[in-house]
Amino acid sequence: MDKKSVSVDERRRAFLAGGSSALVALAAKGASAATAAAAPSPLRHGALGAGHHRATAKRVIYLFQGGGPAQMELFDYKPELMKRHLQEMPPSVMGTSRLTSMSSTQSTFPLVKPLRTFTQHGQCGAWVSDLMPHTARIVDELCFIKTVRTEPINHIPAVQFAQSGSQLNGRPSLGAWVSYGLGTDNRDLPSFIVMHSISFPFEQPIDSGSWSNGFLPSQFQGVRFLPGARPVVFLENPAGIGSADRRRALQYIATLAKRQYEKVGDPEIPSRISQYEMAYRMQSSIPEAIDLSDEPDSTFELYGPDSRKPGTFAYNCILARRLAERDVKFVQLYHRAWDHHDSLPMRIQGSAKSSDQASAALVLDLKQRGLLEDTLVVWGGEFGRTSYSQGRITAASYGRDHHIGCTTYWLAGGGVKAGHTHGETDDFSFSIAKDPVHMHDLHATMLHVLGIDHEKLTFRYQGRDFRLTDVHGKVVRTILA
């Protein structure tokens, strides 16, 4: 076409397209060299390749217990609470601790003893409440951390903090960071998969920000599996479209996307194409992975009666083991069962029963299949609970408020010490007496066993290098085997 025949509007559009392309390309280059240089295909080996050092774990299964399990009711045995039941919390212990609006107006803070009996178990002699009999039988496989502390005192920011290292939405979750850093060992399944237990009474909401990719490319967001035969929405082909039709369409889209990427350099283009390709492969890989018809009766007996019901925590634990067998890098289970502000004596028994057998079964199942050695299993919630009662105490009812000063986590496999307890709390399970572990420290340690130096896994965004642990965190080396 002759230059004189080109209209002013056409020249203007060409100029704006060229200018915006250059700006987008510059932004992409500054955001992440690894991402900007990527072709329209998944980052199978991750931004770090093999990682920074030798890994002791290949994958993580995170059993997140939403709502805040009461540590002194389950794993943190405190005889002093038995002695001082209904006595006022000593002001010297209470200090200036941060309180929620739900208990800050109380004029009295009576201590409450644990609901059930604690006994020692295993060769390690760990104290466990009889609320958790199945967990008690596997204590020699577990590493208890009694001194995990956090910062946000309300559920939503606390969950966000436990999952992403930040109280604010918009930051990448732990699973997204791992997926970005290490890529995938199974190109036919997402490297980061999320499952929720079906509705539980009095559950706390958990939104998709908890498994978000944040500012990382969108291919690293967790893929949520729903209960039932169709766990991923919009995965099936539309009516009249076959597999060959889908394959041809993807090839054509990929060709167009490659041209657009070469023109504008937008890192979301290859990320989007990788998701299209993953969805195509998942059409055949997902039905096989979630089909429990080949599981023997002994599996369901191990995980408990709920394990035959799709969507229960026990059912999801079996799926987590199957995904670990298929080398999914990060499996996140959310079990929102532990928010006991009132009616704790009744409610905590159901919560414990719903989590105890399946969690212990998962550890045993992984071990007998030779998978526990290189799989890190993590159990814990967003914070702990107060040793004093929230509200009025009756013979049949009391509650415990949120508490950020300490809570108990347990870890298994993946290169952590078995039959080990780290840290001590005070006589009231209220403050940390020895060896604190901040949530940032826990994250740093989880990355470490995967072969990642938490200070070196970064992503440049808006002119700053971000990381999961922000400017904090240290590896808890004393729990490493």
Buried (B, 14 or more C-beta within 10 A) or exposed (E): EEEEEEEEEEEEEEEEEEEEBEEBBEBBBEBBEBBBEBEBEBBEEBBBEEBBEEBBBBBBBBBBBBBBBBBBBBBBBBEBBEEBEEEEBBEEBBEEBEBBEBBEEBEEBBBBBBBBEBEEBBEBEBBBBEBBBBBBBBBBBBBBBBBBBBBBBBBBBBBBBBBBBBBEBEBBBBBBBBBBBBBBBBBBBBBBBBBBBBEBEBBBEBEEBBBBBBBBBBBBBBBBBBBEEBBBEEBEEEEEEEEEEBEEBBEEBBEEBBEBBEBBBBBBBBBBBBBBBBBBBBBEBBEEBBEBEEBEEEBBEBBBEBBBEBBBBBBBBBBBBBBBBBBBBBBBBBBBBBBBBBBBBEBBEEBBBBBBBBBBBBBBBBBEEEBBBBBBBBBBBBBBBBBBBBBEBEEEBBBBBBBBBBBBBBBBBBBBBBBBBBBBBBBBBBBBBEBBBBBBBBBBBBBBBBBBBBBEBBBBBEEEEBBBBEEBBBBBEEBBE
